[in-house]
């Protein structure tokens, strides 16, 4: 399936702090493309809070990962180490 960025949407860069972050998912988005830069990042899909050792792992330097956004999904992110940067963009 081809990833198509949302019209009027923008590529986001987020410097991860010490607290978990919950993304606000646009109602009209069907997918998200995301990537970890500089440090690994953990994430969950069900709103539970990830930490440095639990949750799915985005490895720094890996290619972007694309996932389908479903009804009721809550994406939460947490850095494994300071300096982590999350890149993401919504699409269909």
N, C-alpha and C positions, 0 to 999 in steps of 0.2 A: 504494500500500500504506500502511495506517495504522500509525504508530509507536505501540507500546504499551510503556510503561516496565515493566521487570521488577518483579515483586512483591517488596517488601522492598528493592528497589534505591533508591539515592539519587542525586540530582543532585550531580555533583562539580565543584568549582572548584579548579584547580591553577595556582599561580603558577610560571611557567616559570623555571628557573634557567639557568646557563650550559651545562649538560650536556644531552645528548639524554635523553629519558625514554621508557621502554617501558611500555605499559599492560599490565596483567594482565587478559586477557579471560576473563570467566566462561564456563564450558562451556555454560551454558544460554542464553546471549545470542545472538540472531540478527542484531542490528543495533546500531549506535552512532550517537547524534546528538551532534555536536560543533560548537563555535563558538569563534573567537578573539575575545578582547576586548582592547582598547587597543593591541595590536601584532600584526602578522602572525605566523603560525606555519606551519612546514613539517612535513610528515609523509610517511612511507613505509608501505607495507602488507606488505612482504616482510622486514622486520627490518634492512634496510640503514640506515645512519645518515644522516639528512638533515642539511643545514647551512643557512646563511642564504640560499643561492642554489639548492639542489637539493631535490627532493621536491615533492609536491603542496603547494599553498599554501592555507591558510585565511586569508582577508583579514579583518582586524579590522573589525567592524561589519557584515559580510555576515550574512545569515540563517543559522541552524544548517544544517549539512550532515549528511545521513543516509547511512550506507553499510552494506552487508550484511557481516556477519562470516562468513568462510569458514574451513574447516579449514586449519590451517597458517598462518593470517594472523598477522603480528606487527606491531602498530601502534607506530611510533616517532615522537616529536615533537621539534622543536627550534625555539626562538624565533628570529625574524629580528632582534629588538632587545630590550633589557632592558625589563622591565615587562609582558611578554606574559602573558596569562591564558587558560588553556584551560578551557572549560566542556564537560562531557560527561555523557552518561547512556546506560546500556545498555537495550536493549529487544528486542522481537520484532515 
